[in-house]
Amino acid sequence: MSKTVVLHNVAKKYKMYNRTSEKLLDIFLPKGYGEDFYALRNITFEAESGDVIGIVGVNGSGKSTLSNIISGIIPPTSGTIEINGEVALIAISSGLDNQLTGRENIELKCLMLGFNKKQIKELEPEIIEFAELGKFIDQPVKNYSSGMKSRLGFAISVNIDPDILIIDEALSVGDKIFADKCEAKMNEFKEKGKTIFFISHSLKQIKTFCEKALWIEYGEVRAYGTIEEVVPKYEKFLKSFKAMSDVERKEYREKVMKKRSTVFEPSEA
């Protein structure tokens, strides 16, 4: 099997400011200004064609940052990334223009991906049929519910036939019938040997659909392997985390925040 996604020592650093004026200080001062915050640190893993990987972690762990880096929406601060194939990211309202209609968004996104007008005309009926939006396809996306935006985003992404598909909580909204339809489409992708990253808080969905799991805990890889290896460890962590008192959770978050604001040495592994 060929490698489709390879990340080595990837980090994403942001600056935290107390006031807007501090952004200017960061630009003009030789050593910069503001507190460093590592959304991701030392992320190293490989994915192969046909891999279906569930990305798990509590809120704020960096899952969406990771999906944005893999899809090329944001660059890493350091580390190396190798992507072999066309990537499509499906997240609620990701890449959609709220002022345009659903149909106009289809045309715009396809144009941005390099399709010509003839190809778009051929793809459009399939996308519209899959989205099941009816007359809403010609209404501005700003009038859509979260579920409708998710439908449109999913329909566009799966019908442009990407090599690597990233689904970020996009199936957490909407009805069960459409979710089943999406799962059938993803299984079709899986059979074609495409790589799929599936981000969800639903461990039931992760267990049902994915074969591997990547556990991100506050910006770092805690575990990566088969579902059978990783999910039980994550469930054990969740159980202990939920059992913490409010004071214990606060102390834990403060400890993590302190760690995420310090300079680190990348692993040589």
Protein Blocks (a to p, Z undefined) as FASTA:
>chain_A
ZZfbdcehiacdddddfbfklmmmmmmpmnlgajdddfbghiacdddehiacddeddehi
lmmmmmmmmnomaccfbdcdddedddddddehihiafkbcfklmmmmmmmmnopafklmm
mmmmmmmmmnonmjmlmgcfklpcfklmmmmmmmmmmmnopabdcdehklmgccfklmmm
mmmmmmmmmmnopacddddfblklmmmmmmbdcddeehiafbgcdfklmmmmmmmmmmmm
mmpcfklmmmmmmmmmmmmmpccdddfZZ
